[in-house]
């Protein structure tokens, strides 16, 4: 009999211990209640409680969680109806507050995010809601995180998944975008034409500058050539003048013959001269040319040559006028 009682006591103790052992999974925290009152938080691992007195209250997920915000139809500031849905990322930091400060944590966060989403987007125009998602996310995160702080919850991110405006607004936006792109294309095309015209004008300007530089250089070269020719002619004239001053008849004949030949050449090159009449006698021309020859021989031999004899008078013809 005593052995049976002892065995029963051992079995009872073992059952008591087994009922008091609780295993908390990783990523969770359990609240312990004694007669319905919160007493402690069980961390992950093996935990002992007092059977019949203590019990597990709430099993709180301490990992970061994602809560889907269902689609909402929101009226913007400019009276446009848009459909919006999003997600909320949150993490429980205090298991006791999350379990006992709010009745339904998930429903409370979803409702809080939904109402604030309507408030934030309702204060913005349609164009702002489509182009300022980051600003909307930041404002929602600030408001929702501040409201859930007393629940022991940290809102890590709030993201809008999709914003769907009505079909007619989408069509109007498409036409607006097309018109804007055509406008930018026209502006770019005109800018290209303007730049092309500027480049052409600059090219012509440079070409004219270079051409003017070339003309100036050519005029400078021509002037220099004329100056040198004038210097040479002046030197030649001075040499002839010196010879005349020294009494050289050949020099006089040479100078006169040169001018005479130049005058005849001008008559020959005249475009209106078909027939040339020489109002001089041929003997005079021959005499002048003879003087040139004598001058050349004198220059070669180095000795002066006596002046040529005057030409005999030419007999008059029957049709020539006799002096009065």
C-alpha positions as CSV (number, residue, x, y, z in Angstrom):
1,X,0.0,0.0,0.0
2,X,2.7,2.6,0.8
3,X,4.4,1.7,-2.4
4,X,1.3,2.4,-4.4
5,X,0.8,5.7,-2.7
6,X,4.4,6.6,-3.4
7,X,4.0,5.7,-7.0
8,X,0.9,7.8,-7.3
9,X,2.7,10.7,-5.8
10,X,5.6,10.3,-8.3
11,X,3.2,10.2,-11.2
12,X,1.3,13.2,-9.9
13,X,4.5,15.2,-9.6
14,X,5.6,14.2,-13.1
15,X,2.2,15.3,-14.5
16,X,2.4,18.5,-12.6
17,X,5.8,19.3,-13.9
18,X,4.8,18.4,-17.4
19,X,1.8,20.7,-17.2
20,X,4.1,23.5,-16.0
21,X,6.6,23.2,-18.9
22,X,5.9,25.4,-21.9
23,X,8.0,25.8,-25.0
24,X,7.9,29.2,-26.7
25,X,8.9,29.2,-30.4
26,X,11.5,31.5,-31.8
27,X,10.0,34.8,-33.0
28,X,7.1,34.7,-30.5
29,X,6.5,35.8,-27.0
30,X,3.7,34.5,-24.8
31,X,2.0,36.4,-22.1
32,X,1.4,34.5,-18.8
33,X,-1.8,35.2,-16.8
34,X,-2.5,34.2,-13.3
35,X,-6.2,34.0,-12.6
36,X,-6.8,36.1,-15.7
37,X,-4.3,38.8,-14.8
38,X,-1.1,39.5,-16.7
39,X,2.0,38.6,-14.8
40,X,4.9,38.1,-17.1
41,X,6.1,37.6,-20.7
42,X,7.6,34.2,-21.6
43,X,10.6,34.5,-23.9
44,X,11.5,32.0,-26.6
45,X,12.6,28.6,-25.2
46,X,11.5,26.5,-22.2
47,X,9.4,28.2,-19.6
48,X,7.9,26.9,-16.4
49,X,4.5,28.1,-15.1
50,X,2.4,27.1,-12.1
51,X,-0.3,24.7,-13.3
52,X,-3.8,25.4,-12.3
53,X,-2.8,28.9,-11.3
54,X,-1.0,30.3,-14.4
55,X,-2.0,30.0,-18.1
56,X,-0.8,31.2,-21.5
57,X,-2.7,34.4,-22.4
58,X,-1.7,35.6,-25.9
59,X,0.9,34.3,-28.3
60,X,2.3,37.5,-29.9
61,X,4.3,37.4,-33.1
62,X,7.4,39.5,-32.7
63,X,8.6,39.3,-36.3
64,X,8.1,42.0,-38.9
65,X,4.7,41.5,-40.5
66,X,2.9,42.8,-43.6
67,X,-0.7,43.9,-43.5
68,X,-2.5,44.4,-46.8
69,X,-4.7,47.5,-47.1
70,X,-7.7,46.7,-49.3
71,X,-8.5,48.9,-52.3
72,X,-10.1,52.2,-51.4
73,X,-11.9,54.7,-53.6
74,X,-10.7,58.2,-52.6
75,X,-11.9,61.6,-53.8
76,X,-8.9,63.9,-54.3
77,X,-8.8,67.7,-53.7
78,X,-9.8,68.4,-57.3
79,X,-12.8,66.0,-57.1
80,X,-11.2,63.1,-59.0
81,X,-12.1,59.6,-58.0
82,X,-9.1,57.2,-57.6
83,X,-8.8,53.6,-56.4
84,X,-5.8,53.0,-54.1
85,X,-4.4,50.0,-52.3
86,X,-1.3,49.5,-50.3
87,X,0.6,47.6,-47.6
88,X,1.8,48.3,-44.1
89,X,5.0,46.8,-42.6
90,X,5.0,46.7,-38.8
91,X,6.7,44.9,-35.9
92,X,5.6,44.4,-32.3
93,X,8.1,45.7,-29.8
94,X,6.2,45.2,-26.6
95,X,4.2,42.0,-26.4
96,X,2.2,43.0,-23.3
97,X,1.0,46.3,-24.9
98,X,0.2,44.7,-28.2
99,X,-1.9,42.0,-26.3
100,X,-3.7,44.2,-23.8
101,X,-3.7,47.8,-25.1
102,X,-5.7,47.1,-28.2
103,X,-8.5,44.6,-28.8
104,X,-7.6,43.5,-32.4
105,X,-4.2,44.7,-33.4
106,X,-4.4,43.8,-37.1
107,X,-7.8,45.3,-37.6
108,X,-6.8,48.5,-35.7
109,X,-3.7,49.0,-37.8
110,X,-5.6,48.4,-41.1
111,X,-8.4,50.9,-40.1
112,X,-5.9,53.5,-39.0
113,X,-3.9,53.2,-42.2
114,X,-7.1,53.4,-44.3
115,X,-8.5,56.5,-42.7
116,X,-5.2,58.3,-42.8
117,X,-4.7,57.3,-46.4
118,X,-8.1,59.0,-47.2
119,X,-7.1,62.1,-45.3
120,X,-3.6,62.4,-46.9
121,X,-4.7,61.8,-50.5
122,X,-7.9,63.8,-50.1
123,X,-5.8,66.9,-49.4
124,X,-3.9,66.6,-52.7
125,X,-4.7,67.1,-56.3
126,X,-4.8,64.2,-58.8
127,X,-1.4,65.1,-60.3
128,X,0.2,65.3,-56.9
129,X,-1.2,61.9,-55.9
130,X,0.3,60.3,-59.0
131,X,3.7,62.0,-58.8
132,X,4.3,62.3,-55.1
133,X,4.0,58.7,-53.8
134,X,7.1,59.1,-51.7
135,X,5.6,62.1,-49.9
136,X,2.3,60.2,-49.3
137,X,4.2,57.2,-47.9
138,X,6.2,59.4,-45.6
139,X,3.2,61.2,-44.3
140,X,1.3,58.0,-43.7
141,X,4.3,56.4,-42.0
142,X,4.6,59.4,-39.6
143,X,0.9,59.5,-38.7
144,X,0.3,55.8,-38.3
145,X,3.5,55.2,-36.4
146,X,2.7,57.9,-33.9
147,X,-0.8,56.5,-33.4
148,X,0.4,52.9,-32.8
149,X,3.3,53.8,-30.5
150,X,1.0,53.3,-27.4
151,X,0.3,49.7,-28.7
152,X,3.9,48.7,-28.5
153,X,4.0,48.5,-32.3
154,X,6.6,50.1,-34.7
155,X,5.4,50.9,-38.2
156,X,8.5,50.4,-40.4
157,X,7.1,51.2,-43.8
158,X,3.9,52.2,-45.6
159,X,3.8,51.7,-49.4
160,X,1.1,52.4,-52.0
161,X,0.9,49.4,-54.3
162,X,-1.3,51.0,-57.0
163,X,-3.2,54.2,-57.8
164,X,-5.9,53.7,-60.5
165,X,-7.6,56.8,-61.8
166,X,-10.8,56.6,-63.9
167,X,-10.6,55.6,-67.6
168,X,-11.6,59.0,-68.9
169,X,-8.9,60.7,-66.8
170,X,-6.4,58.2,-68.1
171,X,-7.3,59.0,-71.7
172,X,-7.1,62.8,-70.9
173,X,-3.7,62.2,-69.3
174,X,-2.5,60.2,-72.3
175,X,-3.5,63.0,-74.7
176,X,-1.8,65.6,-72.5
177,X,1.3,63.5,-72.4
178,X,1.3,63.2,-76.2
179,X,0.8,66.9,-76.6
180,X,3.6,67.7,-74.2
181,X,6.0,65.3,-76.0
182,X,5.1,66.9,-79.4
183,X,5.7,70.3,-77.9
184,X,9.1,69.3,-76.6
185,X,9.9,67.7,-80.0
186,X,8.9,70.9,-81.7
187,X,11.0,72.9,-79.3
188,X,14.0,70.6,-79.8
189,X,13.6,70.8,-83.6
190,X,13.4,74.6,-83.5
191,X,16.5,74.7,-81.3
192,X,18.3,72.5,-83.7
193,X,17.4,74.7,-86.7
194,X,18.5,77.8,-84.7
195,X,21.8,76.2,-83.8
196,X,22.2,75.2,-87.4
197,X,21.6,78.7,-88.6
198,X,24.0,80.1,-86.0
199,X,26.7,77.6,-87.1
200,X,26.2,78.5,-90.7
201,X,26.4,82.3,-89.9
202,X,29.5,81.7,-87.9
203,X,31.0,79.7,-90.8
204,X,30.2,82.4,-93.3
205,X,31.6,85.0,-90.9
206,X,34.9,83.1,-90.6
207,X,35.0,82.6,-94.4
208,X,34.5,86.3,-95.0
209,X,37.2,87.2,-92.4
210,X,39.6,84.8,-94.1
211,X,38.7,86.1,-97.5
212,X,39.3,89.7,-96.3
213,X,42.6,88.7,-94.8
214,X,43.5,87.1,-98.2
215,X,42.5,90.3,-100.1
216,X,44.5,92.4,-97.6
217,X,47.6,90.2,-98.0
218,X,47.2,90.3,-101.8
219,X,46.8,94.1,-101.8
220,X,49.9,94.3,-99.6
221,X,51.9,92.1,-102.0
222,X,50.6,94.1,-105.0
223,X,51.6,97.4,-103.4
224,X,55.0,96.0,-102.5
225,X,55.5,94.8,-106.1
226,X,54.4,98.2,-107.5
227,X,56.7,99.9,-105.0
228,X,59.7,97.8,-106.1
229,X,58.8,98.4,-109.8
230,X,58.6,102.1,-109.2
231,X,62.0,102.0,-107.4
232,X,63.5,100.1,-110.4
233,X,61.9,102.5,-112.9
234,X,63.2,105.5,-110.8
235,X,66.7,104.0,-110.7
236,X,66.6,103.4,-114.5
237,X,65.3,107.0,-115.1
238,X,68.0,108.3,-112.9
239,X,70.7,106.3,-114.8
240,X,69.3,107.7,-118.1
241,X,69.2,111.3,-116.7
242,X,72.8,110.9,-115.5
243,X,73.8,109.8,-119.0
244,X,72.0,112.7,-120.6
245,X,73.6,115.1,-118.2
246,X,77.0,113.7,-119.2
247,X,76.2,114.4,-122.8
248,X,75.5,110.9,-124.1
249,X,73.5,111.2,-127.3
250,X,72.9,107.4,-127.4
251,X,71.2,107.6,-124.0
252,X,68.9,110.3,-125.3
253,X,68.0,108.3,-128.4
254,X,67.4,105.2,-126.2
255,X,65.1,107.1,-123.9
256,X,63.1,108.6,-126.9
257,X,62.9,105.3,-128.7
258,X,61.6,103.5,-125.6
259,X,58.8,106.0,-125.2
260,X,58.1,105.9,-128.9
261,X,57.8,102.1,-129.0
262,X,55.5,102.2,-125.9
263,X,53.2,104.7,-127.6
264,X,53.0,102.5,-130.8
265,X,52.3,99.5,-128.6
266,X,49.4,101.2,-127.0
267,X,48.0,102.0,-130.5
268,X,48.4,98.4,-131.5
269,X,46.6,97.0,-128.4
270,X,43.7,99.4,-128.7
271,X,40.4,97.4,-129.3
272,X,39.0,100.2,-131.6
273,X,42.1,100.5,-133.8
274,X,41.8,98.7,-137.0
275,X,44.2,100.8,-139.1
276,X,47.3,102.7,-137.8
277,X,48.5,105.8,-139.6
278,X,52.0,106.9,-138.7
279,X,52.3,110.7,-139.0
280,X,56.0,110.3,-139.1
281,X,58.5,109.5,-141.8
282,X,60.0,106.0,-141.9
283,X,63.5,107.4,-142.0
284,X,63.0,109.1,-138.7
285,X,61.9,105.8,-137.2
286,X,64.9,104.1,-138.7
287,X,67.1,106.8,-137.4
288,X,65.8,106.3,-134.0
289,X,66.3,102.6,-134.1
290,X,69.7,103.1,-135.5
291,X,70.4,105.3,-132.5
292,X,69.4,102.4,-130.3
293,X,71.7,100.1,-132.1
294,X,74.6,102.5,-131.7
295,X,73.9,102.8,-128.1
296,X,74.0,99.0,-127.7
297,X,77.3,98.8,-129.6
298,X,78.7,101.5,-127.5
299,X,77.7,99.7,-124.3
300,X,79.3,96.5,-125.6
301,X,82.6,97.9,-127.0
302,X,82.9,100.6,-124.3
303,X,84.0,103.3,-126.9
304,X,81.7,106.2,-128.0
305,X,80.3,106.2,-131.5
306,X,80.0,109.5,-133.6
307,X,76.5,110.7,-134.1
308,X,74.8,109.4,-137.3
309,X,74.6,111.7,-140.3
310,X,71.2,113.3,-140.9
311,X,69.0,111.5,-143.4
312,X,68.7,112.9,-146.9
313,X,65.4,114.6,-147.7
314,X,62.9,112.3,-149.4
315,X,61.8,113.4,-152.8
316,X,58.3,114.7,-152.9
317,X,55.6,112.8,-154.8
318,X,53.4,114.3,-157.4
319,X,50.5,114.4,-155.0
320,X,52.2,115.9,-152.1
321,X,51.4,119.5,-151.2
322,X,54.2,122.0,-151.8
323,X,54.9,124.6,-149.2
324,X,53.2,127.9,-149.6
